[in-house]
Amino acid sequence: MVEPQLHRVTLPNGLRVVLAPDSAAGQASGQAPVVGVSVHYDVGFRSEPEGRTGFAHLFEHLMFQGSESLEKLAHFRHVQGSGGTFNGSTHQDYTDYYQVLPSAALERALFLEADRMRAPKITEENLANQVDVVKEEIRLNVLNRPYGGFPWILLPPVLYSTFANAHNGYGDFTDLERATVDDCAAFFDTFYSPGNAVLTVAGDLDVDRTIKLIEKHFGDVPARPVPQRPSFGEPFPTSEVRGKHTDPHAPLPAVALGYRLPDPVGELDAYLANVVLSAILSDGDASRLQQRLVHSEALVVDVSAGTGLMGAPLDARDPDTFTFTAIHTPDVGVERVIGAIDEELDKIASDGPSEEELHRVTARWAASLYREHDRVISRTLDLGSTELLHGRAELISELPDKIGQVRAQDVAAAAKALRSDARAVLEIEPAGDENGGAA
């Protein structure tokens, strides 16, 4: 694909704008020209104060419950009525809202986002309703699902020591039920100011016209102070730390290993070496862990390695997490699984990957990036998050080349840094079996 030329504007109220025009957006697949609109706010799970676990995610729900000029559910109706799709999501360091719709409906999307940036409708009724919705979501996705919250909720309190990094971002029921309208209003005033956000528009758009529409709809959103973003850094572990969790729904025991990663912003090249390492270890049937632990020795029924606690690389600032997860049978035992992973890490640390492995992984990763960014929604969201986290939306088009520059010695160094004396080990034990097996 041809990378679009990016255009930037910052409004007087502090809103940062990134425009990525692409007149072919949507047309390659025979669709009408489309445009993506996203707003990324610099607030996520790690911004939550103590006693307010799950608050960032709860607030994401509240932002869909009406706004200054629109009643509840109007946002849904206007986007879907234009033939578009929409959603939002909460991450460790940001919350995003987005829609993709025919380019003729661009102004409608800008109006909708500006209206709720100006004043979402936060009422007792909306709050109570959305607390119930979030609680049901937690029951469905975590409490009543095998391996729910594994590892992204359960591993951080073992690996990390500060509240910001270790707490449950989905939320504790008691904290959610204690939330008040005043709490929500304070959260909005603190984190949802224009100066704490990035607006991204990508796809079939005219730059000058789009800037005028943005100024029309966002220009009068009042400026508010931008909170100073704290550092969430904390010391690396100085020993192996262990934890256990009993899962009443898990049919088999499981284990997760967690390691600290290089700073994805300040040490990008070292971070990308870990991305390549994770793919060599577990991406596809030809990967080392799949070949040994699944196919050759049958130690596990599932194994994966990855950068990023939420399952995606470059989705957070420092500190970020390298994870291994494995589901195994009770007769194998957790130490045998951990030992096999350590042995594979030691091999790469000593000898590095083969040139064939390196080429296969980097070529596949680059191809997946190009494929993803052919989709307007993926390109819009990645431009916005990268602008927010790295200050350079251009990075998304540079990543394939940067991945291609990772060398065998870089991967070996990344493997060597994943030390057994500086990691977290989380064991999942099925309930009802004292030996860790399913009842």
Stockholm file with secondary structure:
# STOCKHOLM 1.0

chainA/1-439         MVEPQLHRVTLPNGLRVVLAPDSAAGQASGQAPVVGVSVHYDVGFRSEPEGRTGFAHLFEHLMFQGSESLEKLAHFRHVQGSGGTFNGSTHQDYTDYYQVLPSAALERALFLEADRMRAPKITEENLANQVDVVKEEIRLNVLNRPYGGFPWILLPPVLYSTFANAHNGYGDFTDLERATVDDCAAFFDTFYSPGNAVLTVAGDLDVDRTIKLIEKHFGDVPARPVPQRPSFGEPFPTSEVRGKHTDPHAPLPAVALGYRLPDPVGELDAYLANVVLSAILSDGDASRLQQRLVHSEALVVDVSAGTGLMGAPLDARDPDTFTFTAIHTPDVGVERVIGAIDEELDKIASDGPSEEELHRVTARWAASLYREHDRVISRTLDLGSTELLHGRAELISELPDKIGQVRAQDVAAAAKALRSDARAVLEIEPAGDENGGAA
#=GR chainA/1-439 SS CCCCCCEEEECTTCCEEEEEECTTTTGGGTCCCEEEEEEEESCCGGGCCTTCTTHHHHHHHHTTSCBSSCCTTHHHHHHHHTTCEEEEEECSSCEEEEEEEEGGGHHHHHHHHHHHHHCBCCCHHHHHHHHHHHHHHHIIIIITSTTTTTTTTTSHHHHCCSHHHHSCSSCCHHHHHHCCHHHHHHHHHHHCSGGGEEEEEEESCCHHHHHHHHHHHHTTSCCCCCCCCCCCCCCCCSSCEEEEEEETTCSSCEEEEEEECCCTTTTHHHHHHHHHHHHHHHSSTTSHHIIIIIIISCCEEEEEEEESTTSSTTCSCSSCEEEEEEEECTTTCHHHHHHHHHHHHHHHHHHCCCHHHHHHHHHHHHHHHHHHHTSHHHHHHHHHHHHHHHSCTTHHHHHHHHHHTCCHHHHHHHHHHSCTTSCEEEEEEETTCTTSCCC
#=GC SS_cons         CCCCCCEEEECTTCCEEEEEECTTTTGGGTCCCEEEEEEEESCCGGGCCTTCTTHHHHHHHHTTSCBSSCCTTHHHHHHHHTTCEEEEEECSSCEEEEEEEEGGGHHHHHHHHHHHHHCBCCCHHHHHHHHHHHHHHHIIIIITSTTTTTTTTTSHHHHCCSHHHHSCSSCCHHHHHHCCHHHHHHHHHHHCSGGGEEEEEEESCCHHHHHHHHHHHHTTSCCCCCCCCCCCCCCCCSSCEEEEEEETTCSSCEEEEEEECCCTTTTHHHHHHHHHHHHHHHSSTTSHHIIIIIIISCCEEEEEEEESTTSSTTCSCSSCEEEEEEEECTTTCHHHHHHHHHHHHHHHHHHCCCHHHHHHHHHHHHHHHHHHHTSHHHHHHHHHHHHHHHSCTTHHHHHHHHHHTCCHHHHHHHHHHSCTTSCEEEEEEETTCTTSCCC
//
